[in-house]
Amino acid sequence: SSIIDRKLAGGLHFHLGLKCEIRTKGADAESYSELEVGADDRKVLDQIIDSLTRLANPDDEEDYIISPRKETNKISLKIGKVQQENEEKPEEMTKRSAVLILGAGRVCRPAAEFLASVRNISSQQWYKTYLGGEQRDVHVIVASLYLKDAKETVEGMSEVEAVQLDVSDNESLLKYVSEVDVVLSLLPASCHAAVAKTCIELNKHLITASYVDDETSMLHEKAKSAGITILGEMGLDPGIDHMMAMKMINDA
């Protein structure tokens, strides 16, 4: 309790969860208690864990950092994920991914909602299951020739920004593509080549949802040399229909 009192005095927030099972003398299984500790600050959490570990293992003062492989362990710690203050995080941990969506039609909103929700529990589970890891926050920029359309599309969504952009304006296109990691083009196929050339120039990945024309296909080697990935025809038709056809062929 003295540990808790000191931390509360500093105005910090944390939670404790305790589960115990006491065995009678001579029972086959040992008595145990499980203590789960969570805090808003990682440094505070580490201090609490170290203090509790010392208290639970008074005979291991010189080696109080508990290894789960040691048979002498008397305490089992479960450390939850703790959000740290942004200014205390390394720069590479605080930097968010950014995606530029070109086009504010009917396909745009579901895509923006999915990308902006990657930190939700269900989305994180999807990433862990299929991609083998967690995803950082994603900042989404929706660009349309008409700003009004972009604003209406992103209305009510957090972490999503609406901007006006004419892809035929090379200077403006360079500006917005340079600010993101990936470009998702929901524009007509005739617009993809110009966007792809800009992505190659700035070393940004590109995904398109409509047909790949000959001009875009000719950029294959340049994309490889730039070290970027261009995924074309990743929509419903073309896109999912191709994968469904391949599945039917493989299952035949």
N, C-alpha and C positions, 0 to 999 in steps of 0.2 A: 504493500500500500504506500510505502514511503516513496517508491519509484514513481507511482502514479501521481501522488501529491505534487512531486517536483515538476512533472511534466504539465499537469493541469495549471500550476502556478504560472507557467509560461504562456498560457492561453492557447495551447495546442489541442487538437482533437484526435482521439484515437478510440478504438473499440477493443474489447476483450471477449473471447468466447471460451468457456471452460467445460470440459467433459471429464468425469472421473469414474473409475471403477475400482473399488477396494476389495481385494481378495483376502479371505481369512488365512491365518497361518496354516501352512501345510498344504495349501491348494496348489495344483499343478501350474496354473498361470500366475504371473506376477501382477501386482496392483499397478495401475497406471493412471495418468491424467494427461489430457490433451489441452493445450492452451493455445488459442489462436489470437494473434495480436495484429492489429492494423492501425496505421497512422497516416496522417496527411503528409508528413515529412519523412523521407527515407533516413536521414541522419538520426532523427529521434527514434525511429523504429529500430535501427541498428543498436542504439544505446540501450533501449528497453530490452531487446533480445539478449545482448551481452550481459546485462545486469541479471536478468532472470536465469540465464544459463549458469552464471557464477553461483547464484543462490541454490540452484538445483543440483549443482555438482561441486560442493565445497572441497572435495578431495582432489579435484582436477584444476587447481588454481593456476598451475603453470601452463596447462593446455586445455583452456576452457572452451575453445571453439570445437563444438561437438561434430564428430563425423558419424554419419548413420551406419558406417561399417563397423564401428567399435562396439564390442559386446558390453562394455562398461557404461554405455549411455544410460542416463537416468531421465533424460528429457527428449521429447521429439518436437521439433519446431516446424510449424507450417507458416511460411511467410507469404502473405498475399501481395498482389501487385499494388504498388503505391504510386500515386501520382505525385511527382515532385514539382516544385515551383519552376517555371520556365527559365528563370535566370540562373538556377542552380544546375541545369542540365547542360551536357556538352552540346555544342552547336549541331553536330550531326544527329543528335537525338531529337532536337527540337524542330529541325527543318521538316516541313510538311511536304508531301507530294502534291503536285498541282497538275490538273488536267484541263485542257482547253477543248470545249465542245463547239464545233462550228455548225451552226444551223439551229433554229429554235422551233422546229416542227414538232409533230406529235411524238416522235421517237425520243426527242430530247429530254423531256421531263423524267420518264422512267430511268434513263441513263444517269441523269444528274442526281436523282434521288438515291440510286444505288451507290454511286461513287461517294456521295456526301455522307452515307450512313455506314461506312466501313468500320467505324469504331463501335457500332452497336454489337450486342452480344451475338445475335444471329449471324451477322456478317462476319464477325471475327471467327466464329465456329466454321463458317464456310471457307475462309482463308486457311485456317489450320488444317481442315480436312483435305482440301484439294490442292493447296499451294504449300503446305508444310510450314507455315509461319504466320506471324501477325502482321497486320498492315497499319502503317501510320495514318494520321489524319490526312484527308485529301481535300484540298481546296479546289473547287470547281469554278471555272470561268465559262459562262455561256455567251457566245458571240453570235450576233445576228446582224444582217444588213439594216434591220430596223430595231432600234433600241427598245421600242415599245413591246415588240414581240418577245424579246429576250427577258424583259422585266416580268411580263405576264407569265412566261414559262417557269421562272424561278420563284414566283411569289409564294411566300410561306416557307421557303427552304433556307436553313442556315448553312453556313460555309459555302454558299454559292453566290457568285457575282455575275451580274449582267452587264455586258458591254456592247457597244456598236462597232461593227467591223465589216468592211468591204474587202473580201479576199483578193479583189483585183488591185487593191491599194497595197503594193508590195511593202512600203515602209510600215504601214500599220500592221500588216500580217507578220512582219519580222518582229515587231515590238511585242505582240502578244505571244507568239510562239516561243520567243526567247525566255518568257517568264514561267514556262511550264516544263514538265517532264515528258508528258505524252499529249498528243493531239488526237482527238476523236472527231473525224469528219463525217457529218450527217448531211453533207451537201450532195448535189447531183454529181454523177460520175465525171462530167466535163470539168468540174472544179478541182478534182483531186490532183492532177499533175502539178498545178501551181503550188498547192499546199505541200505536196511531197517534195518538191524542189527546195522549198523553204525549210522543211524539216531536215533534209539532207545537209543543207548549208549550216544549220544550227545544231546538228546532231541530236535531234529529237525523234522519238518513236511516233509512228502514225498508225491509226486504225481507221478503216473506212467501212461503211455499211452498204455501199452500192457497188455496181460493177467496176471492174478494173479495165480501163481502156488501154489501147496500144501505147499511147504516150506515157502512161504511168508504168506500164510493164517494162518499158525501155530503161527505166531508172533503177532496175534491179541491181546491176553491178555497182552503180554509184552509192546505193543504199548500203550494200555490203562493205564497200570501202570506207564509208562513214561510220560503220559499226552500229547502225540503227536497224530496227525491225519495222517493216511496213506490212501490216496485215490487211489484205483487201477482201472485199465481199464477205464481211463478218456480220451481215444483217439477217433478216428473215428470208428474203428471196432477192438476191442470192445470199447464201450463208447456211442457215439451219437446214434448208432443203438439201444442200450438198451433203451435210453430215448425216441426215436421215437416209439419203440414198446410199451412202457408204455403209451405214449400219445394216441396211437391208441386204446389201451385197455380201457383207461379211457374215451375216447370219444365215444366208441361203445355203 
